[in-house]
Amino acid sequence: MNIKDLTYFNHLAQTLSFTETASHFYISQPSISMAVKRLEEELDTLLIDRKNNHKKLALTETGHILLKYSQEIITSIEQAHEEIHDFNHQIVYFGLLPTIGGHFMPELLPNLVKYADSLNLIEEESSDVMLELVTSGDVPLAIIASDFSPVDSFHLMQIPLQQEEMSAWVSKNHPFAKKKRLTIQDIESTSCISLDKGYLHERIFQKWLDDNQVETPQILYTKEIRTAVSVAASTNMVAFLSDIIVPKHTSLVKVPIENSPNILISLIVNQSRNFNQFQRSFNEAVIDLTKGIS
């Protein structure tokens, strides 16, 4: 079976348009028709309903069956191309969050000199998104933040690195700056700034509020850590962040929280996808190093 014919058919089956498919691949419509005809002859079936009374393109039952499998075949071939390319060029991939990665990279990189010229860092702001990338195998391994829920151990290996406590961060002039610890009542009566909904910090903070039956205070959301730090430094808002993501030379004052929520920093490794040997050797090297950290 010609993979190019299958690729043309897959696009046609999804768009149901010879014109759009031909335009997408910069070829003529008859070329698309010939590709479909070759597939039909090889499979001894009709894939396109050419007698549709409404004159709209439609797939036959066997056309739907081929569509189902064609995407899997095309995806597998694309992955094979990528893995062969990566192996030939000795490329390895490592996922990290910029803030958390900046904390661990100085300890890891000097021991990974062998891979320095081959390393491709995949950066992502959200731990949740990075976890999805590792689970799917798009990223082989990554350092992420998470709650304490166990990961799917069949697909993923998790190596805990350190536990982070969320704290309140306030300006030097804030009344809370002189407190040794914030109580639940303090939090109920103040305005807060938090990382946006969909981020781990926001989810853990909200769960902590719910668990402690705290009425949700007024909260300003942001996607940027620097924005949260800047707003807290210039207003009376309280930023709820873990130590590891707060810049080292910040002007903010850290105030511990009573019964504070915690965050787990871990190395997550996809152990269900068969990566090439060079990537596997890199994974093993990182695993050995992080076991020494944890």
C-alpha positions in Angstrom: 0.0 0.0 0.0 1.3 3.4 -1.0 1.7 5.6 2.1 1.2 8.7 0.0 -2.1 7.4 -1.3 -3.2 6.6 2.2 -2.2 10.1 3.4 -4.3 11.7 0.6 -7.2 9.4 1.4 -7.0 10.3 5.2 -7.2 14.0 4.5 -10.0 13.5 2.0 -12.0 11.4 4.4 -11.8 14.1 7.1 -12.5 17.1 4.9 -14.9 15.4 2.4 -13.5 17.7 -0.2 -11.4 16.9 -3.3 -10.8 20.6 -3.8 -9.5 21.2 -0.3 -7.4 18.0 -0.2 -5.8 18.8 -3.6 -5.0 22.4 -2.4 -3.6 21.1 0.9 -1.0 18.9 -0.9 -0.5 21.3 -3.9 -1.5 18.7 -6.4 -4.4 18.3 -8.9 -7.8 16.9 -8.0 -7.4 14.0 -10.6 -4.2 13.0 -8.6 -6.4 12.6 -5.5 -9.0 10.6 -7.4 -6.3 8.3 -8.8 -4.9 7.7 -5.3 -8.3 6.7 -4.0 -8.8 4.4 -7.1 -5.5 2.7 -6.4 -6.5 2.0 -2.8 -9.9 0.7 -3.9 -8.4 -1.7 -6.4 -5.8 -2.9 -3.8 -8.5 -3.4 -1.1 -11.1 -4.7 -3.6 -13.8 -2.3 -2.2 -15.4 1.1 -2.8 -14.2 3.7 -0.3 -16.2 6.7 -1.7 -19.9 6.7 -2.3 -20.0 8.0 -5.9 -23.8 7.6 -6.2 -24.8 9.9 -3.3 -28.1 11.5 -4.3 -27.3 14.7 -2.5 -24.1 15.1 -4.6 -22.1 15.4 -1.4 -19.0 13.4 -0.8 -19.5 10.5 1.6 -17.6 7.5 2.7 -18.8 4.0 2.4 -18.7 1.6 5.3 -15.3 0.2 4.2 -14.2 3.8 3.8 -14.9 4.5 7.4 -13.0 1.4 8.4 -9.9 2.5 6.4 -10.2 6.0 7.9 -10.1 4.5 11.4 -6.8 2.6 10.7 -5.2 5.1 8.3 -4.6 7.7 11.1 -2.9 5.0 13.2 -0.7 3.9 10.3 0.3 7.5 9.4 1.0 8.4 13.0 3.2 5.3 13.4 5.1 6.1 10.3 5.6 9.7 11.4 6.9 8.5 14.8 9.2 6.0 13.0 10.7 8.9 10.9 11.1 11.0 14.0 12.8 8.3 16.0 15.1 7.3 13.2 16.0 11.0 12.7 16.7 11.4 16.4 18.8 8.2 16.5 20.9 9.2 13.5 21.5 12.6 14.9 21.8 11.4 18.5 19.1 13.7 19.8 17.7 13.3 23.3 14.7 15.1 24.8 14.1 16.3 28.3 11.0 18.2 29.5 11.1 20.8 32.2 9.2 23.8 33.6 11.5 26.8 33.3 11.3 27.8 37.0 11.6 24.3 38.4 14.2 23.3 35.8 16.3 26.3 36.7 16.5 24.9 40.2 17.7 21.4 39.2 19.6 21.9 35.9 22.8 23.2 37.6 23.0 20.0 39.6 22.1 17.7 36.7 23.8 19.1 33.6 27.5 18.8 34.8 26.9 15.1 35.0 25.3 14.8 31.6 28.2 16.2 29.5 28.1 13.2 27.2 24.6 14.4 26.0 25.2 18.2 26.0 25.5 18.5 22.2 22.4 16.2 21.7 20.1 17.7 24.3 16.8 19.2 23.3 14.9 20.8 26.1 11.1 20.8 25.9 9.8 23.7 28.0 6.3 24.1 29.2 4.8 26.4 31.8 2.1 24.0 33.1 3.0 20.8 35.0 -0.4 19.4 33.9 0.4 19.9 30.2 3.9 18.4 30.7 2.5 15.4 32.5 0.2 14.8 29.5 3.2 15.1 27.1 5.2 12.5 29.1 2.1 10.2 29.4 1.6 10.3 25.6 5.3 9.7 24.9 5.7 13.0 23.1 8.3 13.8 25.8 10.3 10.9 27.2 10.9 12.3 30.7 10.4 15.6 32.6 10.7 17.2 36.0 7.3 18.5 37.1 5.3 19.6 40.1 2.2 17.7 41.1 0.0 16.9 44.0 0.5 13.7 45.9 -1.9 11.6 43.7 -0.1 8.5 42.4 0.7 8.4 38.7 -0.2 5.5 36.3 2.7 3.2 37.3 2.2 1.0 34.3 3.0 3.8 31.9 5.1 6.2 34.1 7.9 6.0 36.6 7.9 8.6 39.3 10.9 9.6 41.3 10.1 12.1 44.1 12.8 14.8 44.4 11.6 17.2 47.0 8.5 18.4 48.8 7.6 22.1 48.5 5.4 24.0 51.0 3.2 26.8 49.7 3.7 30.0 51.5 2.2 33.5 51.5 4.4 36.2 49.8 3.8 39.9 50.7 5.5 43.2 50.3 7.7 44.5 53.0 5.1 47.1 53.9 2.2 44.6 54.2 0.8 44.1 57.7 1.3 40.4 57.3 5.1 40.9 56.8 5.6 41.0 60.5 3.6 37.9 61.3 5.3 34.6 62.0 2.5 32.6 60.5 -0.8 33.3 58.8 -4.0 31.8 60.1 -7.0 30.7 58.1 -8.8 33.8 59.4 -6.1 36.0 58.0 -6.6 34.5 54.6 -10.4 34.9 54.7 -10.0 38.6 55.1 -7.5 39.5 52.4 -7.2 39.8 48.7 -4.9 37.3 46.9 -3.1 36.8 43.6 -2.7 33.2 42.3 -1.6 31.5 39.2 -4.4 31.0 36.7 -7.1 28.3 36.8 -5.7 25.2 35.1 -2.3 25.6 36.8 -1.3 23.2 39.6 -0.7 26.0 42.2 -4.3 27.3 41.7 -5.8 23.8 42.0 -3.8 22.9 45.2 -4.6 26.3 46.7 -8.3 26.0 46.0 -8.4 22.4 47.4 -6.7 23.7 50.5 -9.4 26.4 50.9 -12.1 23.8 50.4 -10.6 21.3 52.8 -10.3 24.0 55.5 -13.8 25.3 54.7 -12.4 28.7 54.0 -14.7 31.0 52.0 -12.9 31.8 48.8 -11.3 35.2 49.2 -11.1 37.8 46.4 -8.5 36.3 44.0 -6.8 37.9 41.0 -5.5 35.3 38.5 -2.4 35.5 36.3 -0.5 33.1 34.0 2.8 34.6 34.8 4.9 34.0 38.0 6.6 37.4 37.5 3.3 39.1 37.3 2.2 37.5 40.6 5.4 38.6 42.3 5.2 42.1 40.8 1.6 42.6 41.9 2.3 41.4 45.4 5.3 43.7 45.7 3.3 46.8 44.7 0.0 46.2 46.4 -1.5 44.7 49.5 -2.4 41.5 47.7 -1.0 38.2 49.0 0.7 35.8 46.5 0.4 32.1 47.3 3.4 30.3 45.7 5.8 27.6 46.5 9.4 28.6 47.3 10.9 26.9 44.3 9.2 29.2 41.8 9.8 32.5 43.5 12.9 34.4 42.2 15.8 34.2 44.7 16.4 37.9 44.9 12.7 38.9 45.3 11.8 41.9 47.5 8.8 40.0 48.9 8.6 38.6 52.4 7.8 35.0 52.9 5.2 34.2 55.6 4.4 30.5 56.4 0.8 29.4 56.4 -1.0 27.5 59.1 -1.5 23.9 57.9 0.0 24.8 54.5 -0.7 22.8 51.3 2.2 20.9 49.8 3.5 20.3 46.3 5.6 17.3 45.2 8.5 17.8 42.7 9.2 14.6 40.7 11.0 13.2 37.8 8.4 11.5 35.5 9.6 8.9 33.0 7.5 7.3 30.2 8.3 3.6 30.5 5.7 2.2 28.1 7.0 3.7 24.8 10.1 2.0 23.2 12.5 4.9 22.6 15.7 4.6 20.7 18.8 3.3 22.5 20.4 6.7 22.8 17.3 8.2 24.4 17.0 5.2 26.7 20.6 5.6 27.9 20.0 9.3 28.6 16.8 8.4 30.6 18.8 5.9 32.6 21.5 8.5 33.3 19.0 11.1 34.5 17.2 8.5 36.6 20.4 7.5 38.4 21.2 11.2 39.0 17.8 12.1 40.4 17.8 9.1 42.7 20.9 10.6 44.2 19.0 13.9 44.7 15.8 12.4 46.2 
